[in-house]
């Protein structure tokens, strides 16, 4: 598995983001259930979000986020950065290896 940090950048005011927040979080749960996502949340200040994810290839995550309600409503853009988690907390061993 490859590991990624996904930066989500809001393209619209927060008032538009909030209209789709519930749907977005429900959609993210699918990624958690599939084992693609480790954690996610908004940046501070709220100009976007951050997701820690994994997949066989970056294209798997691109495909997943293509169906995110935020993307379907053209509210955000995504940046994907692959990284190598060489050190981690012991409780993450199964997720990372």
N, CA, C and O atoms as a GROMACS GRO file, in nm:
protein
  388
    1UNK      N    1   0.084  -0.120   0.000
    1UNK     CA    2   0.000   0.000   0.000
    1UNK      C    3   0.088   0.125   0.000
    1UNK      O    4   0.193   0.129   0.064
    2UNK      N    5   0.042   0.224  -0.072
    2UNK     CA    6   0.108   0.354  -0.073
    2UNK      C    7   0.030   0.447   0.019
    2UNK      O    8  -0.092   0.433   0.034
    3UNK      N    9   0.101   0.541   0.080
    3UNK     CA   10   0.038   0.633   0.175
    3UNK      C   11   0.042   0.774   0.121
    3UNK      O   12   0.137   0.815   0.054
    4UNK      N   13  -0.065   0.849   0.152
    4UNK     CA   14  -0.082   0.983   0.096
    4UNK      C   15  -0.134   1.082   0.198
    4UNK      O   16  -0.208   1.047   0.291
    5UNK      N   17  -0.094   1.206   0.179
    5UNK     CA   18  -0.161   1.320   0.242
    5UNK      C   19  -0.239   1.386   0.130
    5UNK      O   20  -0.184   1.415   0.024
    6UNK      N   21  -0.367   1.408   0.154
    6UNK     CA   22  -0.451   1.473   0.054
    6UNK      C   23  -0.493   1.608   0.111
    6UNK      O   24  -0.556   1.617   0.216
    7UNK      N   25  -0.455   1.714   0.039
    7UNK     CA   26  -0.497   1.848   0.078
    7UNK      C   27  -0.622   1.883  -0.004
    7UNK      O   28  -0.623   1.872  -0.126
    8UNK      N   29  -0.724   1.926   0.066
    8UNK     CA   30  -0.850   1.965   0.004
    8UNK      C   31  -0.860   2.117   0.018
    8UNK      O   32  -0.855   2.169   0.129
    9UNK      N   33  -0.874   2.186  -0.093
    9UNK     CA   34  -0.879   2.333  -0.091
    9UNK      C   35  -1.019   2.378  -0.130
    9UNK      O   36  -1.070   2.342  -0.236
   10UNK      N   37  -1.081   2.458  -0.044
   10UNK     CA   38  -1.214   2.511  -0.073
   10UNK      C   39  -1.206   2.616  -0.183
   10UNK      O   40  -1.119   2.703  -0.180
   11UNK      N   41  -1.296   2.606  -0.280
   11UNK     CA   42  -1.303   2.702  -0.390
   11UNK      C   43  -1.420   2.798  -0.374
   11UNK      O   44  -1.439   2.889  -0.454
   12UNK      N   45  -1.499   2.777  -0.270
   12UNK     CA   46  -1.621   2.856  -0.247
   12UNK      C   47  -1.624   2.899  -0.100
   12UNK      O   48  -1.549   2.845  -0.018
   13UNK      N   49  -1.708   2.996  -0.066
   13UNK     CA   50  -1.719   3.038   0.074
   13UNK      C   51  -1.764   2.923   0.165
   13UNK      O   52  -1.830   2.828   0.121
   14UNK      N   53  -1.728   2.932   0.291
   14UNK     CA   54  -1.760   2.831   0.390
   14UNK      C   55  -1.911   2.805   0.398
   14UNK      O   56  -1.952   2.693   0.426
   15UNK      N   57  -1.992   2.905   0.372
   15UNK     CA   58  -2.138   2.887   0.376
   15UNK      C   59  -2.182   2.783   0.273
   15UNK      O   60  -2.278   2.710   0.298
   16UNK      N   61  -2.115   2.775   0.158
   16UNK     CA   62  -2.147   2.674   0.056
   16UNK      C   63  -2.096   2.537   0.099
   16UNK      O   64  -2.164   2.436   0.079
   17UNK      N   65  -1.978   2.533   0.158
   17UNK     CA   66  -1.922   2.407   0.208
   17UNK      C   67  -2.016   2.345   0.310
   17UNK      O   68  -2.044   2.225   0.305
   18UNK      N   69  -2.064   2.426   0.403
   18UNK     CA   70  -2.149   2.376   0.511
   18UNK      C   71  -2.278   2.313   0.460
   18UNK      O   72  -2.333   2.224   0.525
   19UNK      N   73  -2.327   2.356   0.345
   19UNK     CA   74  -2.450   2.299   0.288
   19UNK      C   75  -2.431   2.152   0.249
   19UNK      O   76  -2.528   2.076   0.242
   20UNK      N   77  -2.307   2.111   0.225
   20UNK     CA   78  -2.277   1.975   0.179
   20UNK      C   79  -2.195   1.896   0.281
   20UNK      O   80  -2.152   1.784   0.252
   21UNK      N   81  -2.173   1.952   0.398
   21UNK     CA   82  -2.086   1.889   0.497
   21UNK      C   83  -2.135   1.752   0.542
   21UNK      O   84  -2.057   1.658   0.551
   22UNK      N   85  -2.263   1.740   0.570
   22UNK     CA   86  -2.318   1.611   0.617
   22UNK      C   87  -2.298   1.502   0.512
   22UNK      O   88  -2.252   1.393   0.543
   23UNK      N   89  -2.333   1.533   0.387
   23UNK     CA   90  -2.316   1.438   0.276
   23UNK      C   91  -2.168   1.400   0.259
   23UNK      O   92  -2.135   1.284   0.238
   24UNK      N   93  -2.081   1.500   0.268
   24UNK     CA   94  -1.937   1.479   0.254
   24UNK      C   95  -1.887   1.383   0.361
   24UNK      O   96  -1.814   1.289   0.330
   25UNK      N   97  -1.925   1.406   0.484
   25UNK     CA   98  -1.879   1.318   0.593
   25UNK      C   99  -1.936   1.178   0.581
   25UNK      O  100  -1.869   1.080   0.613
   26UNK      N  101  -2.058   1.167   0.535
   26UNK     CA  102  -2.117   1.035   0.510
   26UNK      C  103  -2.040   0.963   0.399
   26UNK      O  104  -2.018   0.842   0.407
   27UNK      N  105  -2.000   1.036   0.298
   27UNK     CA  106  -1.924   0.976   0.190
   27UNK      C  107  -1.786   0.934   0.240
   27UNK      O  108  -1.739   0.825   0.206
   28UNK      N  109  -1.721   1.017   0.320
   28UNK     CA  110  -1.590   0.979   0.373
   28UNK      C  111  -1.599   0.849   0.452
   28UNK      O  112  -1.504   0.771   0.452
   29UNK      N  113  -1.711   0.825   0.518
   29UNK     CA  114  -1.725   0.702   0.597
   29UNK      C  115  -1.708   0.578   0.509
   29UNK      O  116  -1.659   0.476   0.556
   30UNK      N  117  -1.747   0.588   0.383
   30UNK     CA  118  -1.727   0.477   0.290
   30UNK      C  119  -1.577   0.448   0.278
   30UNK      O  120  -1.535   0.332   0.277
   31UNK      N  121  -1.496   0.554   0.268
   31UNK     CA  122  -1.351   0.538   0.261
   31UNK      C  123  -1.292   0.480   0.387
   31UNK      O  124  -1.199   0.400   0.382
   32UNK      N  125  -1.347   0.519   0.502
   32UNK     CA  126  -1.302   0.459   0.628
   32UNK      C  127  -1.338   0.312   0.632
   32UNK      O  128  -1.256   0.228   0.670
   33UNK      N  129  -1.459   0.279   0.593
   33UNK     CA  130  -1.505   0.140   0.595
   33UNK      C  131  -1.424   0.051   0.501
   33UNK      O  132  -1.404  -0.067   0.529
   34UNK      N  133  -1.376   0.107   0.390
   34UNK     CA  134  -1.294   0.033   0.294
   34UNK      C  135  -1.147   0.026   0.336
   34UNK      O  136  -1.068  -0.046   0.274
   35UNK      N  137  -1.110   0.100   0.442
   35UNK     CA  138  -0.971   0.101   0.485
   35UNK      C  139  -0.882   0.196   0.407
   35UNK      O  140  -0.760   0.188   0.417
   36UNK      N  141  -0.942   0.286   0.329
   36UNK     CA  142  -0.864   0.384   0.253
   36UNK      C  143  -0.819   0.502   0.337
   36UNK      O  144  -0.712   0.559   0.313
   37UNK      N  145  -0.900   0.541   0.436
   37UNK     CA  146  -0.874   0.663   0.512
   37UNK      C  147  -0.837   0.632   0.656
   37UNK      O  148  -0.895   0.543   0.719
   38UNK      N  149  -0.740   0.707   0.709
   38UNK     CA  150  -0.700   0.695   0.848
   38UNK      C  151  -0.759   0.808   0.931
   38UNK      O  152  -0.813   0.784   1.039
   39UNK      N  153  -0.751   0.931   0.881
   39UNK     CA  154  -0.808   1.044   0.953
   39UNK      C  155  -0.830   1.159   0.855
   39UNK      O  156  -0.768   1.165   0.749
   40UNK      N  157  -0.919   1.249   0.895
   40UNK     CA  158  -0.951   1.364   0.810
   40UNK      C  159  -1.008   1.475   0.895
   40UNK      O  160  -1.060   1.451   1.004
   41UNK      N  161  -0.999   1.596   0.845
   41UNK     CA  162  -1.058   1.708   0.916
   41UNK      C  163  -1.023   1.840   0.851
   41UNK      O  164  -0.937   1.847   0.763
   42UNK      N  165  -1.092   1.946   0.896
   42UNK     CA  166  -1.068   2.079   0.837
   42UNK      C  167  -0.936   2.139   0.886
   42UNK      O  168  -0.888   2.108   0.995
   43UNK      N  169  -0.881   2.224   0.803
   43UNK     CA  170  -0.764   2.302   0.842
   43UNK      C  171  -0.811   2.416   0.934
   43UNK      O  172  -0.930   2.446   0.941
   44UNK      N  173  -0.717   2.475   1.002
   44UNK     CA  174  -0.745   2.593   1.084
   44UNK      C  175  -0.648   2.701   1.042
   44UNK      O  176  -0.528   2.688   1.066
   45UNK      N  177  -0.696   2.809   0.979
   45UNK     CA  178  -0.835   2.845   0.954
   45UNK      C  179  -0.896   2.755   0.848
   45UNK      O  180  -0.824   2.684   0.777
   46UNK      N  181  -1.027   2.759   0.837
   46UNK     CA  182  -1.101   2.668   0.750
   46UNK      C  183  -1.094   2.711   0.604
   46UNK      O  184  -1.189   2.767   0.548
   47UNK      N  185  -0.979   2.683   0.544
   47UNK     CA  186  -0.959   2.711   0.401
   47UNK      C  187  -0.959   2.582   0.321
   47UNK      O  188  -0.947   2.584   0.198
   48UNK      N  189  -0.973   2.470   0.389
   48UNK     CA  190  -0.971   2.339   0.326
   48UNK      C  191  -0.962   2.231   0.431
   48UNK      O  192  -0.989   2.254   0.549
   49UNK      N  193  -0.923   2.114   0.387
   49UNK     CA  194  -0.911   2.001   0.479
   49UNK      C  195  -0.788   1.919   0.448
   49UNK      O  196  -0.719   1.941   0.349
   50UNK      N  197  -0.762   1.822   0.536
   50UNK     CA  198  -0.649   1.731   0.521
   50UNK      C  199  -0.700   1.590   0.545
   50UNK      O  200  -0.779   1.565   0.636
   51UNK      N  201  -0.652   1.498   0.462
   51UNK     CA  202  -0.688   1.357   0.475
   51UNK      C  203  -0.559   1.275   0.472
   51UNK      O  204  -0.473   1.297   0.387
   52UNK      N  205  -0.546   1.181   0.565
   52UNK     CA  206  -0.438   1.084   0.561
   52UNK      C  207  -0.500   0.956   0.505
   52UNK      O  208  -0.597   0.904   0.561
   53UNK      N  209  -0.443   0.906   0.395
   53UNK     CA  210  -0.508   0.796   0.323
   53UNK      C  211  -0.403   0.697   0.272
   53UNK      O  212  -0.282   0.721   0.278
   54UNK      N  213  -0.455   0.585   0.220
   54UNK     CA  214  -0.368   0.487   0.157
   54UNK      C  215  -0.443   0.421   0.042
   54UNK      O  216  -0.566   0.422   0.037
   55UNK      N  217  -0.366   0.364  -0.049
   55UNK     CA  218  -0.426   0.294  -0.161
   55UNK      C  219  -0.318   0.220  -0.238
   55UNK      O  220  -0.199   0.244  -0.219
   56UNK      N  221  -0.361   0.131  -0.325
   56UNK     CA  222  -0.265   0.057  -0.408
   56UNK      C  223  -0.190   0.155  -0.500
   56UNK      O  224  -0.070   0.141  -0.523
   57UNK      N  225  -0.264   0.252  -0.551
   57UNK     CA  226  -0.208   0.356  -0.639
   57UNK      C  227  -0.280   0.487  -0.610
   57UNK      O  228  -0.391   0.487  -0.557
   58UNK      N  229  -0.218   0.597  -0.644
   58UNK     CA  230  -0.281   0.728  -0.626
   58UNK      C  231  -0.414   0.735  -0.701
   58UNK      O  232  -0.508   0.800  -0.656
   59UNK      N  233  -0.421   0.667  -0.814
   59UNK     CA  234  -0.544   0.668  -0.893
   59UNK      C  235  -0.664   0.613  -0.815
   59UNK      O  236  -0.777   0.654  -0.840
   60UNK      N  237  -0.639   0.523  -0.722
   60UNK     CA  238  -0.748   0.470  -0.639
   60UNK      C  239  -0.810   0.581  -0.555
   60UNK      O  240  -0.932   0.587  -0.540
   61UNK      N  241  -0.727   0.668  -0.501
   61UNK     CA  242  -0.777   0.780  -0.421
   61UNK      C  243  -0.841   0.887  -0.509
   61UNK      O  244  -0.944   0.944  -0.472
   62UNK      N  245  -0.782   0.913  -0.623
   62UNK     CA  246  -0.841   1.010  -0.715
   62UNK      C  247  -0.981   0.963  -0.754
   62UNK      O  248  -1.076   1.042  -0.757
   63UNK      N  249  -0.994   0.835  -0.782
   63UNK     CA  250  -1.124   0.779  -0.817
   63UNK      C  251  -1.222   0.792  -0.700
   63UNK      O  252  -1.337   0.830  -0.720
   64UNK      N  253  -1.176   0.761  -0.579
   64UNK     CA  254  -1.262   0.771  -0.461
   64UNK      C  255  -1.312   0.915  -0.443
   64UNK      O  256  -1.432   0.938  -0.428
   65UNK      N  257  -1.222   1.011  -0.445
   65UNK     CA  258  -1.260   1.150  -0.421
   65UNK      C  259  -1.339   1.211  -0.537
   65UNK      O  260  -1.404   1.314  -0.520
   66UNK      N  261  -1.335   1.148  -0.653
   66UNK     CA  262  -1.414   1.200  -0.765
   66UNK      C  263  -1.564   1.193  -0.737
   66UNK      O  264  -1.642   1.266  -0.796
   67UNK      N  265  -1.603   1.104  -0.646
   67UNK     CA  266  -1.744   1.090  -0.609
   67UNK      C  267  -1.781   1.159  -0.478
   67UNK      O  268  -1.895   1.148  -0.432
   68UNK      N  269  -1.688   1.229  -0.419
   68UNK     CA  270  -1.714   1.307  -0.298
   68UNK      C  271  -1.814   1.417  -0.332
   68UNK      O  272  -1.797   1.486  -0.433
   69UNK      N  273  -1.919   1.436  -0.252
   69UNK     CA  274  -2.014   1.545  -0.279
   69UNK      C  275  -1.948   1.682  -0.296
   69UNK      O  276  -1.996   1.764  -0.374
   70UNK      N  277  -1.839   1.706  -0.226
   70UNK     CA  278  -1.768   1.832  -0.245
   70UNK      C  279  -1.719   1.844  -0.390
   70UNK      O  280  -1.731   1.950  -0.451
   71UNK      N  281  -1.665   1.735  -0.444
   71UNK     CA  282  -1.617   1.737  -0.581
   71UNK      C  283  -1.732   1.742  -0.680
   71UNK      O  284  -1.728   1.818  -0.777
   72UNK      N  285  -1.835   1.662  -0.657
   72UNK     CA  286  -1.950   1.658  -0.748
   72UNK      C  287  -2.018   1.794  -0.762
   72UNK      O  288  -2.079   1.823  -0.865
   73UNK      N  289  -2.006   1.877  -0.658
   73UNK     CA  290  -2.066   2.011  -0.660
   73UNK      C  291  -1.963   2.120  -0.690
   73UNK      O  292  -1.992   2.239  -0.675
   74UNK      N  293  -1.842   2.078  -0.732
   74UNK     CA  294  -1.736   2.171  -0.772
   74UNK      C  295  -1.702   2.272  -0.662
   74UNK      O  296  -1.685   2.391  -0.688
   75UNK      N  297  -1.691   2.221  -0.538
   75UNK     CA  298  -1.664   2.308  -0.423
   75UNK      C  299  -1.517   2.310  -0.383
   75UNK      O  300  -1.473   2.402  -0.314
   76UNK      N  301  -1.440   2.208  -0.426
   76UNK     CA  302  -1.303   2.192  -0.378
   76UNK      C  303  -1.211   2.147  -0.490
   76UNK      O  304  -1.255   2.105  -0.597
   77UNK      N  305  -1.081   2.158  -0.463
   77UNK     CA  306  -0.979   2.093  -0.546
   77UNK      C  307  -0.894   2.007  -0.453
   77UNK      O  308  -0.892   2.029  -0.332
   78UNK      N  309  -0.824   1.910  -0.511
   78UNK     CA  310  -0.745   1.815  -0.431
   78UNK      C  311  -0.601   1.816  -0.478
   78UNK      O  312  -0.572   1.833  -0.596
   79UNK      N  313  -0.510   1.797  -0.382
   79UNK     CA  314  -0.369   1.775  -0.410
   79UNK      C  315  -0.329   1.649  -0.336
   79UNK      O  316  -0.362   1.632  -0.218
   80UNK      N  317  -0.258   1.559  -0.404
   80UNK     CA  318  -0.218   1.430  -0.347
   80UNK      C  319  -0.066   1.426  -0.334
   80UNK      O  320   0.006   1.456  -0.429
   81UNK      N  321  -0.019   1.388  -0.215
   81UNK     CA  322   0.124   1.378  -0.190
   81UNK      C  323   0.152   1.240  -0.131
   81UNK      O  324   0.105   1.208  -0.022
   82UNK      N  325   0.228   1.160  -0.205
   82UNK     CA  326   0.267   1.029  -0.153
   82UNK      C  327   0.381   1.048  -0.053
   82UNK      O  328   0.468   1.133  -0.073
   83UNK      N  329   0.380   0.969   0.053
   83UNK     CA  330   0.490   0.972   0.149
   83UNK      C  331   0.515   0.832   0.201
   83UNK      O  332   0.433   0.742   0.185
   84UNK      N  333   0.631   0.815   0.265
   84UNK     CA  334   0.672   0.686   0.318
   84UNK      C  335   0.677   0.693   0.470
   84UNK      O  336   0.768   0.755   0.525
   85UNK      N  337   0.582   0.633   0.539
   85UNK     CA  338   0.579   0.639   0.686
   85UNK      C  339   0.682   0.544   0.748
   85UNK      O  340   0.650   0.432   0.788
   86UNK      N  341   0.806   0.590   0.757
   86UNK     CA  342   0.914   0.505   0.810
   86UNK      C  343   0.910   0.494   0.962
   86UNK      O  344   0.962   0.397   1.017
   87UNK      N  345   0.850   0.589   1.029
   87UNK     CA  346   0.831   0.582   1.173
   87UNK      C  347   0.685   0.611   1.203
   87UNK      O  348   0.620   0.691   1.136
   88UNK      N  349   0.635   0.542   1.305
   88UNK     CA  350   0.494   0.560   1.342
   88UNK      C  351   0.470   0.504   1.481
   88UNK      O  352   0.552   0.429   1.535
   89UNK      N  353   0.358   0.540   1.537
   89UNK     CA  354   0.318   0.486   1.665
   89UNK      C  355   0.290   0.336   1.648
   89UNK      O  356   0.237   0.294   1.545
   90UNK      N  357   0.324   0.256   1.750
   90UNK     CA  358   0.302   0.112   1.738
   90UNK      C  359   0.157   0.074   1.706
   90UNK      O  360   0.134  -0.025   1.637
   91UNK      N  361   0.060   0.151   1.755
   91UNK     CA  362  -0.079   0.114   1.730
   91UNK      C  363  -0.119   0.128   1.582
   91UNK      O  364  -0.225   0.080   1.542
   92UNK      N  365  -0.036   0.193   1.501
   92UNK     CA  366  -0.062   0.207   1.358
   92UNK      C  367   0.001   0.098   1.272
   92UNK      O  368  -0.015   0.098   1.150
   93UNK      N  369   0.073   0.006   1.334
   93UNK     CA  370   0.147  -0.096   1.260
   93UNK      C  371   0.062  -0.168   1.156
   93UNK      O  372   0.102  -0.177   1.040
   94UNK      N  373  -0.053  -0.218   1.194
   94UNK     CA  374  -0.137  -0.293   1.100
   94UNK      C  375  -0.186  -0.206   0.985
   94UNK      O  376  -0.201  -0.256   0.873
   95UNK      N  377  -0.213  -0.079   1.010
   95UNK     CA  378  -0.263   0.009   0.905
   95UNK      C  379  -0.152   0.043   0.806
   95UNK      O  380  -0.177   0.056   0.686
   96UNK      N  381  -0.030   0.059   0.856
   96UNK     CA  382   0.081   0.103   0.772
   96UNK      C  383   0.146  -0.013   0.697
   96UNK      O  384   0.187   0.004   0.582
   97UNK      N  385   0.154  -0.128   0.760
   97UNK     CA  386   0.229  -0.239   0.696
   97UNK      C  387   0.146  -0.328   0.612
   97UNK      O  388   0.198  -0.423   0.554
   0.00000   0.00000   0.00000
